[in-house]
Amino acid sequence: MEKSSLPVSTAGSYRLPPGGAAAIGDHLLPWFQQHARALPWREQRTPYRIWISEAMLQQTRVDTVIPYFLRWMERFPDIATLAAAPQEAVLKAWEGLGYYARARNLHRAARQVAAEFSGELPADPEALRRLPGIGPYTLAAIGSLAFGWPLPVLDGNVERVLARLLALPHPVKTPAAQQALRQTAAKLLAHHPPGTFNEAMMELGATCCTPRNPACGRCPLREPCRARRQTPEAYPVKRPKAPIPEIEVAAAVTWKSPTEFLIARRKPEGLLGGLWEFPGGKREAGESLEETVVRELHEETGIHVRPLAPLLLVRHTFTHFRLRMQVFHCAWTGGTPQAIDCAEVRWVTLADCAPLPFGRADQKVLQALRTALRPPDFLPFQACQTAILPQGYLPDL
C-alpha cells in the first residue's frame, strides 16, 4: 500500500504534512469557484439570510430546504417581521421540516435581536452566542460567512471530508476525533478566507465526498486523501447503531358534529412543541388500543369518548424512536374539553385546520379526513350505544 502523506505522531494526533494546509486550500477554492451550486441563500447575502439557511440546513437536505427558504423569505423577509409574527405562523412556515425547536429558537432569537440589537444580528461572537439556538456550529457558520470570523465549521459534510482526508480511525463524535477534526480544520482555515473555505468544504462533502459512492476521481483533494488509498466509504468510522424502539400510540378524531372534531396544541417545549395534533398517547401495558384512546382523551382533555372505528394506522420515524399510531374515529359523549395535559384545545372543521401547524404524522390524519370528508355513518351519530366501549371507561352521561 502506498505510504500515507499524512503521518501519525507518536502522541496519536493526525497532522497534515508541512505546507499541506495551504496546498489543500489552493486546490479546493478554485474547484469551489467553478462547481459551487446556485443556491438562493448565496444570492443577496445578508447575516439574516445566512442565519435562516444554516438553521434550516441542519440535518436537512438542500433540495428539501430550498422551497422552505424561499417561502420563508417571502413571509418573513427580515428580523423585524419574524419577531412580530405569532409563533403559530412561524411553526406553520416550518411545517414538514422537522426538528421544530429550530423554528421556536429562531422566533425567540428574532425577538431578542429586535429588542436588544435594533433588528440586526450582532457582529460580536459573545452576543451572538447568547441567542437561543446558536450553538458552536451555527456560531461558526454565521460568524465566518457573514462576518469573516476565523471559526472552522464542523458539520456532517466537513467531518466526513476531514475524516477521509486523515483516515481517522475513531468515530467522528468521540472526543479524540472531535479534537483532531477541530485542530485540522483550524489549521486549514488559517490560510484562507474563513467563509469561503468553510463553504467550500461543506460543498465538497455535499456534492463530491458523499457518504456513499464518493466521486474520488473528480475530487480536488484526491492526492492528499488517505482514505482514497484505502476504502473511502469505510470513513468516517461508524459506531454500532443501537436498535430504535417502537412506541405504540392511540389517537382520536373526536366528532362533536358531522363537521367538527377536536384538536389539541402541544405544550411549547419538547418534541413537536407548539404544534397541533389529534389527542392521544402511549399505550400502557395490558391495555387495548381502544382503552388507550379513551383514557388518554380523558387525561389530556377531560372529555369522554366512544371509539367508533379505526381510521388509519400511521407509521413515522423520529430520530430516536419509531411511532406506530392507531387513529380512531370517536364520538364525544361527555365532559367539557379542557387543556389539562396540553396547551390548548379547540373544536375545528377541516377548513379551520388549513392555517394551523401539524407534525407529519398528524398531517397524514388530516389527509385521510380530506379523503373521507365526513365521520363514519355506519353508526347513528348521536346514539352510539353499540360502539366499542372499553370496560371501566363508561362516562357519566
Sequence and secondary structure as in RCSB ss.txt:
>XXXX:A:sequence
MEKSSLPVSTAGSYRLPPGGAAAIGDHLLPWFQQHARALPWREQRTPYRIWISEAMLQQTRVDTVIPYFLRWMER
FPDIATLAAAPQEAVLKAWEGLGYYARARNLHRAARQVAAEFSGELPADPEALRRLPGIGPYTLAAIGSLAFGWP
LPVLDGNVERVLARLLALPHPVKTPAAQQALRQTAAKLLAHHPPGTFNEAMMELGATCCTPRNPACGRCPLREPC
RARRQTPEAYPVKRPKAPIPEIEVAAAVTWKSPTEFLIARRKPEGLLGGLWEFPGGKREAGESLEETVVRELHEE
TGIHVRPLAPLLLVRHTFTHFRLRMQVFHCAWTGGTPQAIDCAEVRWVTLADCAPLPFGRADQKVLQALRTALRP
PDFLPFQACQTAILPQGYLPDL
>XXXX:A:secstr
    SS B TTS B   TTHHHHHHHHHHHHHHHH    GGGSS  HHHHHHHHHHHTTS HHHHHHHHHHHHHH
  SHHHHHHS HHHHHHHHTTS  THHHHHHHHHHHHHHHHSTTS  SSHHHHHTSTT  HHHHHHHHHHHH   
     HHHHHHHHHHHT  SBTTSHHHHHHHHHHHHHHHTTS HHHHHHHHHHHHHHTS SSS  GGG TTTTT 
TGGGS GGG SB        EEEEEEEEEESSSS EEEEE  SSSTTTT EE  EEE  TT  HHHHHHHHHHHH
HS EEEEEEEEEEEEEE SS EEEEEEEEEEEEE     SSSSEEEEE HHHHTTS B HHHHHHHHHHHHH S 
  SS SS  TTS   TT     
